[in-house]
Amino acid sequence: MKSPQHSPTQAHAGASSTQLGPEISGEGWKRTFSSLRIPHFRVLWISMLFSFSAIQMMITAQGFLTFKLTGTATSLGIVGLGWGIPQLCFTLIGGVAADRLHKRWLIAGSQLTMVVNSLVTAVLIQTDVIAVWHIFVLALVTGTVFAFNVPARQAWIPELVGEEKLMNAVALNSSAFTSTGIIGPAVAGGLIAVPFIGITGVYYLMAACFAVAALLIARIPGGEPSRDRERAHPFRELVDGLRYIRDHKVLPILLLMGFVPIVLGMPYRMFFPVFQEEVYGVGPVGLGMMGAFMAVGALVGSLGVASLTNTSRRSLIQIIGGIGFGLSLILFALMPNLSLGLAALLVVGFTSNGYWALNNTMILGSTDPRYYGRVMSVYMLSWSIMPFVFLPESVLADARGVQTMIAGVGALLALMLLAIVLLLPGYRRLREREQAALESTAAS
């Protein structure tokens, strides 16, 4: 296989990073937002604001609609499978596609598909024929879109910003999702409560946001696969990517450390409608506030990662954030009213998103550019498996109570991460490699 060659887009990104280096090497906010000085990444980031806003509104609106139609947490888990099944089936294929096909058109096409998906949902609600099976089928479409969109978007970021700004750009990518989580759930909850807008209007607004995102993506040059790259059969490329991960010194442990919190812990947000109705006894505005407070904490966490330097002890910060995520879920589960629950969600958002952003950065920073799409697709499998864990969690929530279930999940998550740190040799290799890199940087 030929050695990887930088595309013109990559070369441009690298040049941009080098030219801007002295100017943005200072502390504070200048360093935190340094990647946004690269024009093409800035357009991608703005497009993500629109797309993520729509996704945040979708999470709130879909959960509210499903729970209102059925009144059970189990139905939320069944609809969640609609997201998970196609992602589990197609995410690895999406990773191969991200390495073989034009990333720009993969992402833009996925946004246009979501425009149609949102419009169909709005019409079904407006004509008063919406049923849970409709929501499940539309969730299947959404899961398929995510299977191709996310690996392509994650693989495009290093090409746009270069290695020096990678941690900052990945963290800002995460901050785009979390910052929209402040506005999206609040907007969705508020609009649902307005009689002449309601949940139908929320889905029409989502369609508009996805359309704007597609138009912005189409304006970004580059994203094409390298012309110097050898083209093997897609199945061989898939196997080659899996073999690359297996033989890598630190990628398996990083992927495992991403897998555990996502699969076990991240479904907590899908239970917000249950907390709203059964624990707190509040309306849709309260539901929106829960998502917004979680997102405020998550935004602070992702911006904190964006402000880190390449000499930060990432693995130590990562494990503190991961165990903190588990403990904060226990704290959230124990809160008896909305005010205390919102305060706990600030901590949950901070720890979970800081951990997630840092783990993304460490995975991409350890990966050969030829394998970006395939490695990220394996990482995204954790999001595909999450709905299959969400379903038994939702059954437990109905049987034992949602607060008991969330507290148990938080405890299990913290214990599993602690076991990884103490028992697996791969984590020691990760710390040793990081220490060697820090010593090399200090010596130079």
WOKA-V537868 format. One record per residue. N is the residue number from 1. RES is the residue in three letters. PSI is psi in degrees with one decimal (* if undefined). NEAR is the number of other C-alpha atoms within 10 Angstrom. Layout:
BEGIN
N,RES,PSI,NEAR
N,RES,PSI,NEAR
END
This chain:
BEGIN
1,MET,138.9,7
2,LYS,153.6,8
3,SER,149.5,9
4,PRO,137.1,14
5,GLN,144.9,14
6,HIS,132.8,17
7,SER,165.6,17
8,PRO,-36.7,15
9,THR,-43.0,20
10,GLN,-41.7,22
11,ALA,-41.1,16
12,HIS,-42.9,18
13,ALA,-42.9,24
14,GLY,-40.1,22
15,ALA,-42.5,14
16,SER,-42.2,18
17,SER,-40.9,22
18,THR,-43.3,14
19,GLN,-31.5,11
20,LEU,-12.0,15
21,GLY,-55.6,15
22,PRO,-31.4,9
23,GLU,-29.8,11
24,ILE,16.5,18
25,SER,-1.3,13
26,GLY,176.5,12
27,GLU,176.0,11
28,GLY,-147.0,11
29,TRP,-32.3,12
30,LYS,-41.8,14
31,ARG,-37.3,19
32,THR,-38.6,24
33,PHE,24.3,17
34,SER,-37.2,22
35,SER,-25.4,30
36,LEU,-8.4,19
37,ARG,-11.1,15
38,ILE,113.5,18
39,PRO,-43.9,15
40,HIS,-37.5,21
41,PHE,-34.9,22
42,ARG,-41.5,17
43,VAL,-42.1,17
44,LEU,-41.8,23
45,TRP,-42.0,25
46,ILE,-39.7,18
47,SER,-35.9,23
48,MET,-30.3,25
49,LEU,-43.3,24
50,PHE,-46.4,23
51,SER,-45.7,25
52,PHE,-33.2,23
53,SER,-43.6,27
54,ALA,-40.4,29
55,ILE,-41.2,22
56,GLN,-41.8,27
57,MET,-36.4,27
58,MET,-43.8,19
59,ILE,-45.2,17
60,THR,-48.4,28
61,ALA,-41.5,26
62,GLN,-42.4,22
63,GLY,-43.4,25
64,PHE,-46.3,25
65,LEU,-45.4,20
66,THR,-45.3,22
67,PHE,-34.9,20
68,LYS,-35.2,12
69,LEU,-30.0,13
70,THR,-35.6,13
71,GLY,15.3,15
72,THR,146.5,17
73,ALA,-29.6,25
74,THR,-36.8,21
75,SER,-33.1,20
76,LEU,-39.9,28
77,GLY,-38.4,23
78,ILE,-44.1,21
79,VAL,-36.5,24
80,GLY,-31.8,27
81,LEU,-29.4,24
82,GLY,-33.6,23
83,TRP,-40.1,28
84,GLY,-38.5,28
85,ILE,-53.5,18
86,PRO,-31.9,20
87,GLN,-40.5,30
88,LEU,-37.5,24
89,CYS,-33.8,15
90,PHE,-7.9,19
91,THR,-43.1,29
92,LEU,-37.5,26
93,ILE,-39.0,22
94,GLY,-34.3,28
95,GLY,-42.2,32
96,VAL,-42.0,26
97,ALA,-39.1,23
98,ALA,-32.4,32
99,ASP,-18.6,25
100,ARG,-31.1,21
101,LEU,178.4,17
102,HIS,114.6,17
103,LYS,-38.1,26
104,ARG,-44.9,23
105,TRP,-27.1,17
106,LEU,-45.3,22
107,ILE,-45.9,25
108,ALA,-41.0,19
109,GLY,-37.7,18
110,SER,-36.3,20
111,GLN,-40.4,25
112,LEU,-35.3,19
113,THR,-38.9,17
114,MET,-28.2,26
115,VAL,-50.2,23
116,VAL,-43.2,14
117,ASN,-43.6,18
118,SER,-40.0,24
119,LEU,-41.0,18
120,VAL,-43.9,17
121,THR,-43.8,20
122,ALA,-41.9,22
123,VAL,-41.0,15
124,LEU,-39.8,15
125,ILE,-43.6,18
126,GLN,-34.4,14
127,THR,3.1,9
128,ASP,37.7,9
129,VAL,3.8,9
130,ILE,137.0,16
131,ALA,166.0,14
132,VAL,-34.6,17
133,TRP,-30.2,13
134,HIS,-46.0,15
135,ILE,-39.2,18
136,PHE,-45.9,20
137,VAL,-43.2,14
138,LEU,-31.6,19
139,ALA,-32.7,22
140,LEU,-42.0,21
141,VAL,-45.3,17
142,THR,-44.2,22
143,GLY,-38.4,25
144,THR,-42.8,22
145,VAL,-45.9,25
146,PHE,-34.2,26
147,ALA,-28.2,28
148,PHE,-31.2,27
149,ASN,-49.5,25
150,VAL,-48.2,22
151,PRO,-38.0,31
152,ALA,-43.3,30
153,ARG,-44.1,21
154,GLN,-36.9,21
155,ALA,-23.2,25
156,TRP,-29.4,26
157,ILE,-48.4,25
158,PRO,-33.0,24
159,GLU,-34.0,24
160,LEU,-29.4,30
161,VAL,-20.3,31
162,GLY,165.6,22
163,GLU,-36.4,18
164,GLU,-36.1,17
165,LYS,11.7,25
166,LEU,-49.3,23
167,MET,-42.0,28
168,ASN,-43.1,30
169,ALA,-41.4,28
170,VAL,-40.6,27
171,ALA,-38.7,30
172,LEU,-32.6,27
173,ASN,-43.9,24
174,SER,-38.1,26
175,SER,-29.7,28
176,ALA,-42.0,23
177,PHE,-43.4,25
178,THR,-35.5,31
179,SER,-37.4,23
180,THR,-23.2,25
181,GLY,-18.7,31
182,ILE,-41.3,24
183,ILE,-44.9,21
184,GLY,-55.4,29
185,PRO,-37.7,31
186,ALA,-42.5,25
187,VAL,-46.0,21
188,ALA,-47.9,30
189,GLY,-41.3,27
190,GLY,-43.4,21
191,LEU,-35.0,21
192,ILE,-35.1,24
193,ALA,-11.7,15
194,VAL,119.1,11
195,PRO,-42.3,8
196,PHE,-0.7,10
197,ILE,-66.2,13
198,GLY,-166.7,18
199,ILE,-26.1,26
200,THR,-46.8,21
201,GLY,-33.9,18
202,VAL,-43.3,24
203,TYR,-34.4,26
204,TYR,-39.4,19
205,LEU,-39.7,20
206,MET,-43.3,27
207,ALA,-40.7,25
208,ALA,-40.3,17
209,CYS,-43.8,23
210,PHE,-36.9,28
211,ALA,-43.2,21
212,VAL,-41.7,19
213,ALA,-42.7,25
214,ALA,-41.3,25
215,LEU,-40.6,14
216,LEU,-41.9,17
217,ILE,-39.8,24
218,ALA,-18.3,15
219,ARG,-14.7,12
220,ILE,124.1,16
221,PRO,163.2,12
222,GLY,-166.1,17
223,GLY,-5.5,26
224,GLU,152.5,18
225,PRO,155.1,17
226,SER,134.7,19
227,ARG,-20.0,11
228,ASP,-4.3,12
229,ARG,132.4,15
230,GLU,139.7,12
231,ARG,105.3,11
232,ALA,174.8,12
233,HIS,141.8,8
234,PRO,-38.4,13
235,PHE,-39.0,11
236,ARG,-39.1,12
237,GLU,-37.6,19
238,LEU,-47.6,20
239,VAL,-39.7,13
240,ASP,-40.3,15
241,GLY,-42.2,22
242,LEU,-38.4,16
243,ARG,-38.7,11
244,TYR,-44.3,17
245,ILE,-44.9,19
246,ARG,-39.9,12
247,ASP,-6.4,10
248,HIS,148.8,12
249,LYS,-36.1,16
250,VAL,-17.6,21
251,LEU,-42.1,22
252,PRO,-41.7,17
253,ILE,-36.6,21
254,LEU,-40.4,20
255,LEU,-39.1,22
256,LEU,-41.5,14
257,MET,-22.8,22
258,GLY,-33.7,23
259,PHE,-46.8,20
260,VAL,-53.1,20
261,PRO,-34.9,27
262,ILE,-50.4,21
263,VAL,-44.7,20
264,LEU,-47.0,22
265,GLY,-36.4,25
266,MET,-21.6,19
267,PRO,-8.8,23
268,TYR,-34.0,21
269,ARG,-29.3,16
270,MET,-14.9,21
271,PHE,4.3,21
272,PHE,-42.6,21
273,PRO,-31.4,31
274,VAL,-43.9,25
275,PHE,-43.7,22
276,GLN,-46.3,21
277,GLU,-47.6,18
278,GLU,-28.8,12
279,VAL,-49.1,18
280,TYR,-25.3,18
281,GLY,44.6,12
282,VAL,171.9,15
283,GLY,-167.6,15
284,PRO,-26.8,22
285,VAL,-40.2,18
286,GLY,-36.9,24
287,LEU,-44.0,27
288,GLY,-36.9,28
289,MET,-36.2,20
290,MET,-46.6,30
291,GLY,-38.0,28
292,ALA,-43.4,27
293,PHE,-40.2,25
294,MET,-41.7,26
295,ALA,-32.1,29
296,VAL,-48.1,22
297,GLY,-40.6,25
298,ALA,-37.1,32
299,LEU,-43.6,28
300,VAL,-40.7,21
301,GLY,-44.8,29
302,SER,-36.5,32
303,LEU,-31.9,25
304,GLY,-41.1,20
305,VAL,-38.6,29
306,ALA,-27.3,30
307,SER,-8.2,21
308,LEU,154.6,19
309,THR,171.4,17
310,ASN,-6.5,15
311,THR,4.5,13
312,SER,149.3,13
313,ARG,84.4,14
314,ARG,-41.6,20
315,SER,-36.9,19
316,LEU,-45.3,10
317,ILE,-38.3,14
318,GLN,-49.0,22
319,ILE,-33.6,19
320,ILE,-42.7,16
321,GLY,-39.6,22
322,GLY,-47.5,27
323,ILE,-36.4,22
324,GLY,-34.6,21
325,PHE,-47.3,28
326,GLY,-44.6,28
327,LEU,-35.9,22
328,SER,-29.3,25
329,LEU,-39.2,29
330,ILE,-44.3,22
331,LEU,-46.3,20
332,PHE,-43.3,23
333,ALA,-29.1,23
334,LEU,-10.2,16
335,MET,128.0,17
336,PRO,-12.2,12
337,ASN,171.3,14
338,LEU,-42.7,19
339,SER,-48.0,12
340,LEU,-35.1,13
341,GLY,-40.5,20
342,LEU,-40.1,20
343,ALA,-41.4,17
344,ALA,-34.6,23
345,LEU,-26.5,26
346,LEU,-43.2,24
347,VAL,-40.8,24
348,VAL,-47.7,29
349,GLY,-42.2,27
350,PHE,-50.6,26
351,THR,-42.5,27
352,SER,-44.0,28
353,ASN,-33.6,31
354,GLY,-43.8,29
355,TYR,-47.5,29
356,TRP,-47.3,24
357,ALA,-41.0,27
358,LEU,-39.3,27
359,ASN,-40.8,24
360,ASN,-46.1,21
361,THR,-45.0,19
362,MET,-34.9,20
363,ILE,-49.8,20
364,LEU,-38.4,24
365,GLY,-20.3,16
366,SER,1.0,14
367,THR,138.0,18
368,ASP,133.7,11
369,PRO,-28.4,17
370,ARG,-21.6,20
371,TYR,10.7,24
372,TYR,-53.5,27
373,GLY,-43.8,31
374,ARG,-38.5,30
375,VAL,-43.4,27
376,MET,-29.7,26
377,SER,-36.5,31
378,VAL,-41.6,23
379,TYR,-41.4,24
380,MET,-12.7,24
381,LEU,-27.9,22
382,SER,-37.7,22
383,TRP,-28.0,24
384,SER,-37.2,27
385,ILE,-26.1,20
386,MET,-45.7,24
387,PRO,-26.4,28
388,PHE,-25.8,20
389,VAL,-33.6,18
390,PHE,-36.6,27
391,LEU,-53.2,21
392,PRO,-32.0,14
393,GLU,-39.6,23
394,SER,-36.0,27
395,VAL,-42.4,19
396,LEU,-36.5,17
397,ALA,-39.7,20
398,ASP,-35.7,15
399,ALA,-40.5,13
400,ARG,-8.5,11
401,GLY,138.0,15
402,VAL,-33.7,24
403,GLN,-43.0,21
404,THR,-41.9,15
405,MET,-45.7,20
406,ILE,-40.4,27
407,ALA,-40.8,20
408,GLY,-39.9,15
409,VAL,-43.7,24
410,GLY,-42.7,25
411,ALA,-42.9,18
412,LEU,-40.6,18
413,LEU,-49.2,25
414,ALA,-41.7,23
415,LEU,-39.1,14
416,MET,-40.6,16
417,LEU,-39.5,21
418,LEU,-39.0,15
419,ALA,-39.4,11
420,ILE,-45.0,18
421,VAL,-41.2,15
422,LEU,-28.6,11
423,LEU,-27.0,11
424,LEU,128.9,11
425,PRO,-24.8,11
426,GLY,-33.9,17
427,TYR,-36.4,20
428,ARG,-38.4,16
429,ARG,-37.0,14
430,LEU,-45.1,17
431,ARG,-39.3,16
432,GLU,-40.9,12
433,ARG,-40.8,14
434,GLU,-42.0,17
435,GLN,-40.4,15
436,ALA,-40.8,12
437,ALA,-40.0,14
438,LEU,-40.4,16
439,GLU,-37.2,12
440,SER,-41.6,10
441,THR,-41.9,11
442,ALA,-39.3,9
443,ALA,-35.8,7
444,SER,*,6
END
